[in-house]
Amino acid sequence: MSEKECNLRIAASIYGQFAWNGRTFRDGDCVALLDGKIVAVAGNADDAIATLRALDPDPHRGMVIEVSHPVVDVIR
């Protein structure tokens, strides 16, 4: 499984259950993922990205997600 696939699997769990591997998250948390691991949880995206880039400066690696409840779009 690639790094991206691992990170996406974790992100899907966090979005769906607000949890991953026994760890829970709150609405508004920004979670940095790298190599299939959670490397930071911050109150804003800038802090999460700064931590991620301090660990790996390559902008093509890792991801940051914002934990939130799904938004339903209604089109009439």
N, C-alpha and C positions, 0 to 999 in steps of 0.2 A: 504494500500500500504506500502510495506517495505521501510526502509531507502534506500537500494540499488536501488529499483525501482524508488523512488523519485529522487535520485541523477542521475540515468541514463536518466530519462525524461528531467531533466535540461540540462545534458550534450548533449543530442541529439539536443535540441533546440539551444544551443550555437554553436555546430558544423554546424548545418544546416543554421542558420540565423545570427550567430554572435551576438545574443541578447537573453535576458531572462528577462521577467517581466519589460520591459521598460529600461533595462540596456544594453548597447552595449559593445562589446569587440573587441580588435584588434588582428590581426595575431601575434602570439608569446606570448600572455598573458597566464599565468598559473593560473587556477581557482581552488580553493579548495572548495569542497562541503562537507557539514556535515548536517545530519538530514534534507535533502531536502532544504538546504539553502546555498547560496554563503557566505563563511566565509572569503575569501581572494582572491585578485587578485594581482599577482606579476609578475615581469619580468622574473623570472626563477623558475624552479620546486623546487629547494632547499628552497627558501624563502616561497613558498606556502605550502610546506610540514611542514616546521618549525612552521608556524602559525597554521596549522591544528593540529599538534601534541601538541602544547601548549594548545589548546582548549580541545583536547581529545587524550590522549596518546595511546589508543588502536589501534594498527596497522590494525585491522580488520574493523574499522569504517572509513567512509569518503572516499573521492577520490580526486585526483588532475588530471585535464585534461589540455592539452596544446591546445589552440585555433589555428587552422590552416585550410587552404583550403584543400579540399580533393585531394589526389594524385591518378591519374589514372594510373594503371599498364596495359601495353599493352604486350600481349604475342602473339608471332607469331609462 
